[in-house]
């Protein structure tokens, strides 16, 4: 998950001077923010500070962020012509500032912890591009998917290429692992996932994999099609808290697993929080390949001390096992 | 699911004259709107026109609906004192207008189809009461749940009593089946469902069951704890499209099942829509106890002709089987 955010005082200091997009655009700021959680929380990896929607800028979809609101895409994709008009995309030139931030962050980390690069998955990116922003129903997304499958597949194929090449470029810039965020794919039925998403996620992961960095394939609400997600690819599959870790793992025993603490558990008293952290670790006990993480992004108003405590709990329990 | 809504022209005619709450408050309007889908769509049951948040009016939580927005609860529940201050609740006097609407609708239906009564489940009502409206994260809800479990359980116990008695009163007024909507409970982990929700849903259903009308226990995103939902009660368990119908049914083979067409499937071309309807019915084939329905509420901009077509498809395929 993205680790830096408004819940960190040191991040708010930067945000007072620069917008979200400005931080992303300025590699020295993005790198600084990327390192904040490493210093503050003692986590075992950093994740580059960026936004999954950054590719929408060079694609000329009219990306902006309204204050306190989610993203706005002023030129949404609703028809075949919109896909055909998408600008060409070259990660090195179009998102060179992210790659530069990765190089700076890797240098600043001095090998203390590895850096993770990331991108949005084709479905999740498409849902923003089609809806023009956030949605609860995904009605426009599914409408296009069902009514105009040719345009749908053309769009997702384009996005898969973009995302795959972008991830590979991040690995070449120094990211030691790559995460593909399919945050909203859980709005689909298992069958729709297979038909409308699977081939495109598979393409993106295959392209990303050419850089030989391990790929974490993340989604939420995916209990119904974890097997298909694993088949699409990923060395590690990310799961949320809606399914117990050990039960989720049964769907892809040959892969690693990432997860799956409910971010809201960080609001629980320390003893209750510890019980939940231990339960997750117990469910992973006896098997290698578990990356402890939240099941989705950290929420505003989270107390950083609670996050730091979780990192310590995980370290203590891991050490006790070895 | 609520069948009447803005997607129906005849409903918009009424809404031009009266707000959502005004329609609910006036039994003759609520009854009229209740019958609209029966006339227009040919469905096999009517569901009383009401809102799950109506009990918040006599409970004095400051319920209103902003134009084009969701509900607003101006006096949200955040502490033990707020629960203690909740007004007492008597369905016959406090929501007598709903019971009167049921009596009018039953009379107007003249036995053509049965009428379904409904209420919000304790968790879903609590989430609105605590958040003060709609939410994507349920952060305040879970914060109270984790930080102050005594207040949480006191609130849910109160709501369970309210909802249970309200449902039983609806059955006495003439509703032939009752539906408990736990629309948002799927934001929880299976363990949290067991610990924080299960006993209260069980209490509500037990109280409702005293009226001897069958109970449909509905939720979305519940693939991880369908067994626990069934254990809490309900003659029929409602499921959404995130899990295939036959697979969901494995979790409660001794109950009926309701579902599970994605409301967005109504945007699909007719042939594609039919394929999806048939797939659901095939998954239920050879077993009694399937109520065909959407997996969640109908969306605005849905073409009523598509809904009518689905009703016909279900009738045709059922007739072909007999």
Interface residues (C-beta under 8 A of the other chain):
Chain A: X136 X137 X138 X139 X142 X143 X146 X147 X186 X188 X189 X190 X191 X192 X221 X223 X224 X241 X242 X243 X244 X262 X263 X264 X265 X267 X268 X269 X272 X279 X299 X301
Chain B: X136 X137 X138 X139 X142 X143 X146 X147 X186 X188 X189 X190 X191 X192 X221 X223 X224 X241 X242 X243 X244 X262 X263 X264 X265 X267 X268 X269 X272 X279 X299 X301
